[in-house]
Amino acid sequence: MQAFDSLREILKIGFFAIFVVLGIVCGVDWLVRTRRLNPFGQVARFFRQSVEPLMAPVEERIVRAGGVPTHAPWWALAGIAVIGIVVLSLLDFVQTQVGAFYFASQTGTRGVLRILLSAVFGILRIAIIVRVISSWVRVSPYSGWVRWAFTLSEPILRPLRQIVPTIGMIDITPIIAYVLLGLLEGFVVGLM
């Protein structure tokens, strides 16, 4: 468990450092574009020579998606924040599951069955979250990265869509499914 804590601290510091560096890049980029900083000065030249090649892949992806390439530093900043949150959350999830499995294995078969059921419900909730996030960034449901989430969550969401109406253009069935899975998990695991 100490290995998980050490890895989490290293990742947290690493993501924070990258976030700070990208924040500085975004700030300097904004200062140059608004002419508050001389675009031909040494700082601007240094950033053009060293930072712009690093931002080129982000700019290409933004242009393919129909965005403005000058927003690449801001998208990179938002992306590293989201990636950091997701990676740290997944690490916490794995650490919790490993600790719970160890504890459950000490209590016998009933404890192992409880932990397996909790893991199944946890994976279903993660599938719903992945599905929602993939709909925000317009990832195809047939993409190898998210296909598993659609496969696991569709049998849960399809019946709910027939019951729960949308609110304008917003489909709230993933939220309801997430809450219902939590309640069902508490009920089923509580029976054991």
C-alpha positions in Angstrom: 0.0 0.0 0.0 2.9 2.3 0.6 4.0 1.8 -3.0 0.6 3.1 -4.2 0.9 6.1 -1.9 4.4 6.8 -3.2 3.3 6.4 -6.8 0.3 8.7 -6.2 2.5 11.4 -4.7 5.0 11.2 -7.5 2.2 11.4 -10.1 0.5 14.2 -8.3 3.7 16.3 -8.2 4.4 15.5 -11.8 1.0 16.4 -13.1 1.0 19.6 -11.0 4.4 20.6 -12.4 3.3 20.0 -16.0 0.1 22.0 -15.2 2.1 24.9 -13.8 4.5 24.9 -16.9 1.5 24.8 -19.2 -0.1 27.6 -17.2 3.0 29.7 -17.8 3.0 28.8 -21.5 -0.7 29.9 -21.7 0.0 33.1 -19.9 3.0 34.0 -22.1 1.1 33.0 -25.2 -1.8 35.3 -24.1 0.6 38.2 -23.3 2.2 37.9 -26.8 -1.1 37.6 -28.7 -2.5 40.7 -26.9 0.7 42.6 -27.5 1.3 43.1 -23.8 4.6 41.4 -24.4 6.8 42.3 -27.4 6.2 39.5 -30.0 9.7 40.1 -31.3 11.4 40.1 -27.9 13.7 37.4 -26.5 10.9 35.7 -24.4 8.6 35.5 -27.4 11.4 34.1 -29.6 12.4 31.6 -27.0 8.8 30.3 -26.8 8.5 30.2 -30.5 11.6 28.1 -30.8 11.1 25.7 -27.9 7.4 25.6 -27.1 5.7 25.8 -30.5 7.2 22.5 -31.7 5.8 20.8 -28.6 2.4 22.3 -29.2 2.3 21.3 -32.9 0.6 17.9 -32.3 -2.0 19.5 -30.1 -2.6 22.2 -32.8 -3.0 19.6 -35.5 -5.6 17.7 -33.5 -7.5 21.0 -32.8 -7.4 22.0 -36.5 -8.7 18.5 -37.5 -11.6 18.9 -34.9 -12.4 22.3 -36.4 -10.9 24.5 -33.7 -8.6 27.4 -33.7 -4.9 26.4 -33.5 -4.0 29.4 -31.3 -6.0 27.8 -28.5 -3.6 24.8 -28.3 -1.9 25.9 -25.0 -5.3 26.2 -23.3 -6.5 22.9 -24.6 -3.3 21.3 -23.5 -3.8 22.8 -20.0 -7.3 21.5 -19.8 -6.2 18.2 -21.2 -3.5 17.7 -18.6 -5.9 18.7 -15.8 -8.4 16.1 -16.9 -5.8 13.4 -17.5 -4.3 14.1 -14.1 -7.6 13.8 -12.4 -8.5 10.6 -14.3 -5.1 8.9 -13.6 -5.1 9.8 -9.9 -8.7 8.7 -9.5 -8.0 5.4 -11.2 -4.9 4.9 -9.0 -7.1 5.6 -6.0 -9.7 3.1 -7.3 -7.1 0.4 -7.8 -5.6 1.0 -4.4 -9.0 0.8 -2.7 -9.8 -2.4 -4.6 -6.5 -4.0 -3.7 -6.9 -3.0 0.0 -10.5 -4.2 0.1 -9.6 -7.5 -1.6 -6.8 -8.1 0.9 -9.2 -7.3 3.8 -12.0 -9.5 2.2 -9.6 -12.4 1.8 -8.9 -12.3 5.5 -12.7 -12.7 6.2 -13.3 -15.7 4.1 -15.5 -16.6 1.1 -18.3 -14.1 2.0 -15.8 -11.3 2.0 -14.3 -12.2 -1.3 -17.8 -12.4 -2.9 -18.7 -9.0 -1.5 -15.5 -7.5 -2.9 -16.1 -9.1 -6.3 -19.7 -7.7 -6.4 -18.4 -4.3 -5.4 -15.8 -4.5 -8.2 -18.4 -5.3 -10.8 -20.6 -2.4 -9.7 -17.5 -0.2 -9.7 -16.6 -1.2 -13.3 -20.2 -0.5 -14.4 -20.0 3.0 -12.9 -16.6 3.6 -14.6 -18.1 2.5 -17.9 -20.9 5.0 -17.5 -18.4 7.8 -16.7 -16.2 6.9 -19.7 -19.3 6.8 -21.9 -20.3 10.3 -20.8 -16.9 11.8 -21.2 -16.5 10.2 -24.7 -19.8 11.8 -25.7 -18.4 15.2 -24.8 -15.3 14.8 -26.9 -17.1 13.0 -29.7 -15.4 9.7 -29.7 -17.0 7.0 -31.8 -18.7 4.3 -29.8 -16.9 1.8 -32.0 -13.5 3.1 -31.1 -11.4 0.5 -29.3 -10.8 2.9 -26.4 -14.5 3.2 -25.5 -16.3 0.2 -27.1 -16.1 -1.7 -23.8 -17.9 1.2 -22.0 -20.7 1.2 -24.5 -21.0 -2.6 -24.3 -21.3 -2.6 -20.5 -23.5 0.5 -20.1 -26.0 0.1 -23.0 -28.0 -2.7 -21.3 -28.4 -0.4 -18.3 -29.1 2.8 -20.1 -31.4 1.6 -22.9 -34.3 0.6 -20.6 -33.9 3.9 -18.6 -34.1 6.0 -21.8 -37.6 4.5 -22.4 -38.7 5.7 -19.0 -36.8 8.9 -18.3 -37.4 11.8 -20.7 -34.5 14.0 -21.9 -34.3 17.6 -20.5 -33.9 19.6 -23.7 -30.9 18.1 -25.4 -29.5 16.6 -22.2 -29.8 12.9 -21.6 -29.9 12.4 -17.8 -30.1 8.6 -17.9 -26.4 8.2 -17.1 -26.8 10.2 -13.9 -29.8 8.2 -12.9 -28.1 4.9 -13.8 -25.0 5.9 -11.8 -27.1 6.6 -8.7 -29.2 3.5 -9.1 -26.1 1.3 -9.4 -24.8 2.8 -6.1 -28.1 2.1 -4.4 -28.3 -1.4 -5.8 -24.8 -2.1 -4.8 -25.5 -1.0 -1.2 -28.6 -3.2 -1.1 -27.0 -6.3 -2.6 -23.8 -6.1 -0.6 -25.7 -5.3 2.5 -27.7 -8.5 2.2 -24.5 -10.6 2.4 
